[in-house]
Amino acid sequence: MTNARESSPSGGLSTPPSVWKRIRWVSLCAFGMVLVALVVAIIRVNGAIGEIRRSGGVVTLSWSLPGMEGSPPPNWAFPAASSVVSVDLTGHQDVLSLVEALCQLPSLAELTLDRSNASDDDIERLLRTHHDIEHLSVRDVTLTGKAFTRETALPNLKYLWLSGTDITSECREWVLSSPRLIMLDLVGSRLPRLESKDISTLTKINRLSLDGFQIDPSFIATCLEFQNIESLSCINCSTVPSEDRPAIARPLGKPPAALNTTLHRVSVAGTRGALAQVLEPLQYAANLYDLGIDGCVIDASVIEAIQPLAKLKQLTLSESTVDDAGISELSCLGNLQYLDISRSRAGNLGLDFLTRTQALRVFTAAGCQIRQDGFARIGQLSHLEALDLSGSNLSDDVAPMAIRSPNLSSLRARGTAISSITAVQLLALPKIRTADLHHTNVDQTILPAIRSSRTIEDIDLTATSIKRRDTASITQGRIINVKVDD
């Protein structure tokens, strides 16, 4: 057998030429990679980097490196494409330097200017040039709205994001006169009032998101007439009486010409005013399964508006004024799988309805003051998979009553008085994977139970007496995420 190393004349060992070639090749590759990285770094300091991606007939130009400024590099050019072009200038702080080149593009279907320094003049020129834009996003851009006029109308616009802009009611007509609009996001914009008549032309709308608007009570009733709408969000809105329409589009008991079968999600979180009148038409949404009314004033009339929603699977009532009397009236929601009453006024006798909702999989009662009989009712939910009792009065005395479901895989008990006694019992559950025990009374006696558990994957022990040095042996040979303080 030939030895790979040969003796040198001096009696030492020499390296064969083939090995030297490999060493030189690796060195050159490494030097080239360093050189490329250096060039990229220099360009990033002196100006933005453009990236062109081609997929089929679509050309995408991305100039969205955060914090990048300046004009394009001298040897860089926009693609001379005859196909659809998508331009992303997210975070760019010198849009003016690119406007001329953008106007030379043969077509432009998607334009994203989020968090850039684009001005009204920049946007007006781009919209006047490219009437074929279908996707426009100018989130968190300082604008006055003068760019949105009849001359800059986009007849093919389908997706529009204007959240966080300073546009005023002057561009209302431009926003609401797009017959093909599918998605509209006005969250955080300054259009102060939106009535049912304003959105009546958006018949193809699929997702509508508002925040801080004034809406009339028949707003949702009008949205139900849109046979493509799937998601409606009216967060932190207030209801005002309509000037030319009744408070409720249709009186109770009189069904519409056709039930809406497409609307699945509605959120009116934080909405103030005639909430019951706003929600009442939802009984005609045949497939509504997700309703969020967190942060609202919930009285008997609101509960009455919720009761007909028999197909509801997810209900969020957190930080609302709902109490035990209101919760107890929801036993008719037999398909409910997710319920959040955290930081509300409910939490004890009202939980009696839980025993009649055996479909419940996720229950959140963080910050609720639950007594012994309430914990016992939680323990009767045999199909419960996730339970959040953070900030409640959960203790070692009542925990065995509540933490009983054999299907429980996640427990959040942050800021409660439970100790390692309860934690050990929790880790013995056959399907437990996640446990949040932040700021509880657990100590080092829980470590053997963690080590022997075959199911636990993620456990939070921060703000307890357990430190990182105590958990060194737990993760050896296992894929488990243990969060502890140093």
C-alpha positions in Angstrom: 0.0 0.0 0.0 1.4 3.4 -1.0 1.8 5.9 1.7 0.1 9.3 1.0 3.0 11.1 2.6 6.5 10.9 1.0 9.8 11.6 2.7 11.5 14.8 1.9 15.3 14.9 1.3 15.9 16.2 4.7 14.1 13.2 6.2 10.8 15.0 6.9 7.4 14.5 5.3 6.4 16.5 2.2 2.9 17.3 1.0 1.8 15.9 -2.4 1.1 18.4 -5.2 -2.6 17.3 -5.4 -3.1 18.4 -1.8 -1.5 21.8 -2.5 -3.9 22.3 -5.4 -6.8 21.7 -3.1 -5.5 24.0 -0.5 -5.0 26.8 -3.1 -8.6 26.2 -4.4 -10.1 26.4 -1.0 -8.1 29.6 -0.2 -9.3 31.2 -3.4 -12.9 30.4 -2.8 -12.7 31.8 0.8 -11.0 34.9 -0.5 -13.7 35.3 -3.2 -16.5 35.0 -0.6 -14.9 37.6 1.7 -14.5 39.9 -1.3 -18.2 39.6 -2.3 -19.3 40.2 1.3 -17.1 43.3 1.4 -18.6 44.7 -1.8 -22.1 44.0 -0.5 -21.3 45.8 2.8 -19.9 48.8 0.9 -23.0 49.1 -1.3 -25.3 48.7 1.7 -23.5 51.6 3.4 -23.5 53.9 0.3 -26.9 53.0 -1.2 -29.7 50.5 -1.4 -29.4 47.1 -3.0 -32.0 46.0 -5.5 -33.0 42.4 -6.0 -34.7 41.0 -9.0 -36.6 37.8 -8.8 -38.3 36.1 -11.8 -40.9 33.4 -11.4 -42.5 32.4 -14.7 -43.6 35.6 -16.4 -43.6 37.7 -13.2 -40.7 40.0 -12.4 -40.4 41.1 -8.8 -38.1 44.1 -7.8 -37.3 44.2 -4.1 -35.6 47.3 -2.7 -36.8 46.8 0.8 -33.7 46.6 3.0 -34.6 48.4 6.2 -32.7 51.7 6.7 -31.3 51.8 3.1 -31.0 55.2 1.5 -29.5 56.8 -1.5 -29.7 56.4 -5.3 -29.2 53.1 -7.1 -25.7 51.9 -7.8 -24.4 53.2 -11.2 -24.4 49.8 -12.8 -27.8 48.8 -11.6 -30.9 49.1 -13.8 -34.6 48.3 -13.7 -35.6 45.2 -15.7 -36.9 45.9 -19.2 -39.8 43.6 -18.7 -42.9 43.3 -20.7 -44.6 41.1 -18.1 -46.2 41.9 -14.8 -43.9 43.7 -12.4 -44.0 43.8 -8.6 -42.1 46.5 -6.8 -41.4 46.5 -3.1 -39.8 49.6 -1.6 -40.6 48.8 2.1 -38.5 51.1 4.4 -36.8 52.9 1.5 -35.9 56.5 2.5 -35.2 57.9 -1.0 -38.2 57.0 -3.0 -37.9 60.2 -5.1 -34.7 59.0 -6.7 -36.5 55.9 -8.0 -39.8 57.5 -9.2 -38.5 58.3 -12.7 -37.3 54.8 -13.3 -40.5 53.3 -11.9 -42.5 55.4 -14.3 -40.6 53.9 -17.2 -41.7 50.3 -16.3 -44.0 48.9 -19.0 -46.4 47.6 -16.4 -46.8 47.6 -12.7 -49.3 45.3 -10.9 -48.0 45.5 -7.3 -46.6 48.4 -5.5 -45.5 48.4 -1.8 -44.2 51.6 -0.1 -44.7 50.6 3.5 -42.7 52.7 6.1 -41.0 54.6 3.2 -40.6 58.4 2.8 -42.9 58.4 -0.3 -44.6 61.8 -0.6 -48.0 62.6 -2.1 -46.3 63.8 -5.2 -44.4 60.6 -5.6 -47.5 58.5 -5.2 -49.6 60.7 -7.5 -47.1 60.4 -10.3 -46.9 56.6 -10.0 -50.7 56.2 -9.9 -51.1 58.5 -12.9 -48.6 56.4 -14.9 -49.7 52.9 -13.8 -53.4 52.5 -13.9 -53.0 48.7 -14.0 -52.0 48.4 -10.3 -53.9 45.7 -8.5 -52.0 45.6 -5.2 -51.2 48.9 -3.4 -49.7 49.1 0.1 -48.7 52.4 1.8 -48.9 51.4 5.4 -47.3 53.8 8.0 -46.5 56.5 5.4 -47.1 60.2 6.1 -49.6 61.4 3.5 -52.3 64.0 3.2 -54.4 62.2 0.7 -54.1 64.6 -2.2 -52.6 61.9 -4.3 -55.9 60.0 -4.3 -58.1 61.8 -6.8 -60.3 60.9 -9.7 -57.3 61.2 -12.1 -55.4 58.6 -10.2 -58.2 56.1 -9.9 -57.2 52.4 -10.2 -60.0 50.4 -12.0 -58.2 47.1 -11.4 -57.3 47.6 -7.7 -58.0 44.5 -5.6 -55.9 44.8 -2.5 -55.5 48.1 -0.6 -53.6 48.8 2.6 -53.8 52.3 4.0 -53.3 51.5 7.7 -51.4 54.0 9.8 -51.6 56.8 7.2 -52.9 60.3 7.7 -55.3 60.4 4.8 -58.5 62.3 5.5 -62.1 62.1 4.3 -61.1 63.9 1.1 -60.0 60.6 -0.4 -63.0 58.7 0.8 -64.5 58.6 -2.8 -61.2 57.3 -4.2 -61.0 54.5 -1.6 -64.6 53.4 -1.9 -64.9 53.7 -5.7 -62.9 50.6 -6.6 -65.4 48.1 -8.0 -63.0 45.1 -7.9 -61.7 45.7 -4.4 -61.3 42.4 -2.5 -59.3 43.5 0.6 -59.4 46.8 2.3 -57.3 47.7 5.4 -58.0 51.2 6.9 -56.8 50.4 10.4 -55.4 53.5 12.1 -56.2 55.8 9.2 -58.1 59.1 9.7 -61.3 58.6 7.7 -63.5 59.6 10.6 -66.9 58.1 9.7 -68.1 55.2 7.6 -71.7 54.5 7.0 -73.4 51.6 5.3 -74.0 53.6 2.2 -70.3 54.3 1.9 -69.3 50.7 1.5 -72.4 49.6 -0.5 -70.4 49.6 -3.8 -67.7 47.2 -2.5 -69.7 44.2 -3.5 -66.7 42.0 -4.1 -64.9 42.7 -0.8 -63.4 39.7 0.9 -61.7 41.2 4.0 -62.5 44.5 5.6 -60.5 45.9 8.5 -61.3 49.2 10.3 -60.0 50.7 13.5 -61.3 53.7 15.4 -64.1 54.5 12.9 -67.6 55.7 13.5 -70.0 53.2 12.0 -73.8 53.2 11.9 -75.6 50.3 13.6 -76.6 48.8 10.2 -72.9 48.5 9.1 -72.7 44.7 9.6 -76.1 44.2 8.1 -74.8 45.9 4.9 -71.7 43.7 4.9 -73.8 40.6 5.0 -75.1 41.5 1.6 -71.6 41.0 0.2 -71.5 37.4 -0.9 -67.7 37.2 -1.0 -66.9 38.6 2.5 -65.1 36.3 4.8 -63.6 38.5 7.5 -64.8 41.7 9.1 -62.9 43.7 11.7 -64.3 46.8 13.4 -61.9 47.4 16.3 -62.3 50.3 18.7 -65.1 51.7 16.6 -68.1 53.7 17.9 -71.7 53.5 16.7 -73.6 56.6 15.6 -77.2 56.9 14.4 -77.5 56.8 10.6 -79.0 59.8 8.9 -80.8 58.0 6.2 -81.1 54.4 7.2 -82.8 52.6 10.1 -80.8 51.4 13.1 -81.3 47.8 12.0 -81.4 46.9 8.4 -84.0 44.1 8.9 -86.2 43.6 12.0 -85.7 40.4 14.0 -87.6 37.4 12.7 -87.6 38.6 9.1 -84.9 36.8 7.2 -83.0 38.4 4.3 -83.5 37.3 0.8 -80.5 35.0 1.0 -78.4 33.9 4.0 -74.8 34.9 4.0 -72.7 31.7 3.8 -69.2 33.2 3.4 -68.6 35.4 6.5 -66.6 33.4 9.0 -64.8 35.9 11.3 -66.1 39.1 13.0 -64.3 41.2 15.5 -65.9 44.3 17.2 -63.3 44.5 20.0 -63.5 47.7 21.9 -66.5 49.0 20.0 -68.8 51.4 21.9 -72.4 52.3 21.6 -75.3 50.3 20.2 -73.4 47.0 20.2 -76.5 44.8 20.3 -77.9 46.5 17.2 -74.6 46.0 15.4 -74.4 42.3 16.3 -78.1 41.4 15.8 -77.9 40.8 12.0 -75.2 38.1 12.6 -77.9 35.6 13.1 -78.2 35.7 9.2 -74.5 34.7 8.8 -75.0 31.0 8.4 -71.4 29.9 8.8 -70.0 32.4 11.4 -67.6 30.5 13.7 -65.4 33.2 15.2 -66.6 36.3 17.1 -64.5 38.7 19.1 -66.2 41.2 21.4 -63.4 41.7 23.9 -63.1 45.0 25.7 -66.8 45.8 25.2 -69.7 46.6 27.5 -71.8 43.5 27.4 -75.3 43.6 28.8 -78.3 41.4 28.4 -79.2 42.7 25.0 -75.7 41.8 23.7 -76.0 38.3 25.1 -79.4 38.0 23.4 -77.8 38.9 20.1 -75.1 36.2 20.6 -77.5 33.4 21.5 -78.7 32.6 18.0 -75.2 32.0 16.7 -75.4 28.2 17.1 -72.4 27.4 14.9 -70.0 29.6 16.8 -66.8 27.8 17.6 -64.6 30.7 19.0 -65.8 33.4 21.3 -63.6 36.1 22.9 -65.0 38.1 25.8 -61.7 39.1 27.5 -61.6 42.4 29.3 -65.3 42.9 28.8 -68.0 43.5 31.4 -69.6 40.1 31.0 -70.5 38.6 34.3 -71.6 35.2 35.6 -75.2 35.9 34.7 -74.3 36.7 31.1 -72.0 33.7 30.8 -74.6 31.3 32.1 -76.9 32.3 29.2 -74.5 31.0 26.6 -75.2 27.3 27.2 -77.0 27.2 23.9 -73.6 27.5 22.1 -73.0 23.8 22.0 -70.4 23.9 19.3 -68.1 26.3 21.2 -64.4 25.1 21.1 -62.6 28.2 22.2 -63.7 30.6 25.0 -61.7 33.5 26.4 -63.2 35.3 29.5 -59.9 36.5 30.8 -59.9 39.7 33.0 -63.7 39.9 32.8 -66.3 39.9 35.6 -67.2 36.2 35.1 -65.5 33.3 36.7 -67.6 31.3 39.1 -71.3 30.4 39.1 -71.4 31.3 35.4 -69.0 28.5 34.6 -71.9 26.1 35.2 -72.6 26.3 31.5 -69.2 24.7 30.8 -70.6 21.4 31.8 -73.0 21.7 28.9 -70.3 22.5 26.3 -68.3 19.4 26.1 -66.9 20.5 22.7 -64.7 23.1 24.4 -61.0 22.6 23.7 -59.4 25.9 24.8 -60.5 27.8 27.9 -58.8 31.1 29.0 -59.8 32.6 32.4 -56.6 34.6 33.1 -57.1 37.2 35.9 -60.5 35.8 36.9 -61.4 35.3 40.5 -62.7 31.7 40.5 -63.9 29.9 43.6 -63.8 26.3 44.4 -67.0 25.3 42.6 -65.8 27.1 39.5 -62.6 25.1 39.4 -64.6 21.9 39.8 -66.6 22.8 36.7 -63.5 23.4 34.7 -62.3 20.0 35.8 -65.3 18.4 34.2 -64.2 19.4 30.7 -62.8 16.1 29.6 -61.9 17.2 26.1 -60.0 20.3 27.2 -56.6 20.6 25.5 -55.4 24.1 26.6 -56.1 25.9 29.8 -55.0 29.4 30.9 -55.5 30.3 34.6 -52.7 32.9 34.8 -53.3 35.5 37.5 -56.2 33.7 39.0 -56.5 32.4 42.5 -55.4 29.0 41.5 -53.6 27.2 44.4 -52.5 23.7 45.4 -55.8 23.2 47.2 -58.0 23.7 44.2 -55.7 22.8 41.3 -56.5 19.0 41.4 -60.1 19.9 40.8 -59.4 22.0 37.6 -56.3 20.3 36.1 -57.9 16.9 35.4 -58.5 16.6 31.6 -56.5 13.6 30.2 -56.3 15.5 26.9 -54.6 18.6 28.4 -51.5 19.5 26.5 -51.0 23.1 27.5 -51.3 24.9 30.9 -50.6 28.6 31.6 -50.5 29.3 35.4 -48.3 32.5 35.4 -48.5 34.4 38.7 -50.5 31.9 40.7 -49.8 30.4 44.1 -49.2 26.8 42.9 -46.1 25.0 44.1 -44.1 21.9 43.0 -46.9 19.7 44.4 -49.3 20.8 41.6 -46.6 21.0 39.0 -45.6 17.4 39.6 -49.2 16.3 39.2 -49.4 18.4 36.0 -46.3 16.7 34.5 -47.8 13.3 35.1 -50.7 14.0 32.6 -50.3 11.8 29.6 -50.4 14.5 26.9 -48.9 17.6 28.6 -46.4 19.3 26.3 -46.3 23.0 27.4 -46.4 24.4 30.9 -46.0 28.1 31.8 -45.1 28.3 35.5 -43.6 31.8 35.5 -43.6 33.5 38.9 -45.1 30.6 40.8 -43.9 28.8 43.9 -42.2 25.8 42.2 -38.8 24.9 43.4 -36.0 22.3 42.6 -38.3 19.4 43.7 -40.0 19.6 40.3 -36.8 18.7 38.4 -37.1 14.9 38.7 -40.6 15.1 37.3 -39.4 17.2 34.3 -36.6 14.7 33.7 -38.9 11.7 33.8 -41.7 13.2 31.7 -41.9 11.7 28.2 -44.2 14.4 26.8 -43.1 17.8 28.0 -41.5 20.0 25.3 -41.6 23.5 26.6 -41.7 24.7 30.3 -41.2 28.3 31.6 -39.7 28.4 35.1 -38.5 32.1 35.0 -39.1 34.2 38.1 -38.9 31.1 40.3 -36.2 29.8 42.7 -34.9 27.5 39.9 -31.8 28.7 38.1 -30.0 27.6 34.9 -27.4 25.7 36.9 -30.2 23.5 38.3 -31.5 22.4 35.0 -28.2 21.3 33.3 -29.0 17.6 33.6 -32.6 17.9 32.3 -31.9 18.7 28.7 -29.1 16.1 28.2 -30.1 13.9 25.3 -33.6 15.5 25.0 -35.2 18.1 22.9 -36.9 20.2 25.5 -37.0 24.0 25.9 -36.6 25.0 29.6 -36.8 28.7 30.3 -35.0 29.7 33.5 -33.2 32.7 34.9 -29.4 32.8 35.0 
